[in-house]
Structures are given as C-alpha cells and as structure tokens.
Amino acid sequence: HLCRILSENKSHDSSTYRDFQQALYELSYHVIKGNLKHEQASSVLNDISVRIP
C-alpha cells in the first residue's frame, strides 16, 4: 500500500514524499542499530498505512 502510494506520487519533491522518506530512513536505521525490534518497525509501518487514505 505504501509503495503504491509513493510510486503514484510523481512529484518526488513534495514535502510529504520527503517526510515519509526521512521517517522510513530513520525507522530502518533504528532497526539496523538494534534500537527497535523488527516487530516494532512492522507495527509502525502498519499504523502509517492504515492512516494513509
């Protein structure tokens, strides 16, 4: 769902796209560093996808 929304957004300069990209980077960083469990990151992504129309 998230990937489809981003791929349909042709304006990669939009603040929404950049904000999401930054949040995804930070979420991934914390999982890689061991600060977050995979299950926690998955829950965050699920929460985001539920809120995106």
N, C-alpha and C positions, 0 to 999 in steps of 0.2 A: 504494500500500500504506500509506504513512504517513498520507496524508489520510483514508483509510478508517478506520484505527485511531483517529485523533483525532476523526473525526466520530461514531464509535460510542461514544466515551467521553463519556457525558452529564455527568459531573462535571468541569466546567472548573476547579474549584477544587482538583483533585487536584495533588499535588506533581509527579507525572510529567508531567501536561499543562503545568504552568508551567515545569518544567525544559526540556521539549522546545521550548516556545515561546521561551524565552530563548536556547537554543542555536541555534535557527533564525534568530532575530533577529541574533545575533552573527555567525553564518556569513554571512548576507546582507550585513551591514554591512561585513565584510572584503572581500567580493567587490565591492561598490559602491565602496569606497575604493581598490580595486586591490591590496590586500594578498594576495588569493587569486585564482587563475585560476578561471574557470567550471568547468573540468575537475576541479580540486581539490575544489571545493564539491560537484560531482556525485558524486565518489568518496566523499566523507564521507557524503552522503545515502544512497548505495547501501549503504555499510557499516552505517549505522544501520538501514536497512530490512531487511537480512539478519539482524540481531541481534534484531529485534522478533518475538516469536512470533506 
